[in-house]
Amino acid sequence: MIPHFISEIYLDDIENHGYTIIHNAIPSKLIAQLMLDCYRINPNFSNAGIGRKNDLHVDQTIRKDKTFWFDGSSDAQIHYLALMEEMRVVLNRCFFLGLFDYECHYAKYLHGDFYKKHFDAFKGRSNRIFTTVLYLNSPDSGGELVIYKPKSKQVEVSIKPKAGTLIMFESERFMHEVLPAVDDRYSIAGWFRMNTSISGIIDPPR
């Protein structure tokens, strides 16, 4: 069964275009609970890093947002992860991808915060297959997610933050950026991953 927040139309978008935008994807009650969770953990947000594992470092000329990785410490997080697990099963069934898990974090952009053009995965060098972005609030201005056409500087689509909107796109295919925030912007950034490790050892998160 396909989860309530995705239909054949969105699956067709992914197959034909490599991305989809699902408005009102997540129930407003859960969005409110996720925002409350952000307020609860606000003191624990930390400066976002670039890279993974031993290469992880902070560079505020590239990105200035703050993040908190899901740790399962709230019912809201658990509920959202359960929805993404439903999505993982659907993606595997429809596209034969072998996605084995999903990782995500809250992202907080205050006035002036941004994330310059980047890929979430480099071809042949990452296990991130699909990127997801869920908007948790609806700021009046700033903080748009801009997705660029493959191998081009032309804009494919610019998506204004609106609570409940879920965007999903191929991680290796699309360069993207977050424009400077004017009003506070909260979201969840996540990745469906394949296991690229060897000898049966599962890749670590992040």
Phi, psi and omega in degrees: 000137179279132179305155186299335187269003178222140179236177179302329180300315182290323176295323176295320177301315180297315182294319188270331186237344179087001178205164175210155178235119184245107178280145181053042184288325187247135181306141183300328179297317179290322176303315179298319179294321178294321177295319176299323178296320176300315179297322180298319186261007184313317180297342184261001172296144180229160179301131183291144181255168175246137179089184184225152174051238185291342180268000183292128177206163180261129176221099186281003169277344180257316179212146183233007180287167175242148187227160171216116181286137178304134179233008178072022186271005179216156176297326180298315178299315182298318180296315180296317178298326178294321177296319180291332175293321175300317179298318180302316181297317180296315180299318178296318182292322185277326189240002175054052189264334184072030176295133186246344175198180182220132176236150182201162175216155168289147174231130181241121177246116174265178185309124178090349180287149184205173172215110186292171183308135181195163167256147174277346179209146176252138190306124177078002185236007184215158177258004177280123185254311178237134173263141172236145172227123176246121176281134180256343177218175185236076179297149181291328187210145173082172173078019180294143169272122180248123178252131184260151176299144179304134177055039183208156174266001180281144181284129173279311180199147174238125187244115179288136180300129174214126184307130178096350178280130179245126177247137176224136181209161180291124188294322182280339191271325192245118166287145182207168177208163172249120181289156182307134178285144170256304172263159180302138183230125178242140180207174170239122175257133182214169183216128167276133189235153168258159177268109181258008178285171180240169177060027176075008179271127183282137176303141176285157176290163175059000000 
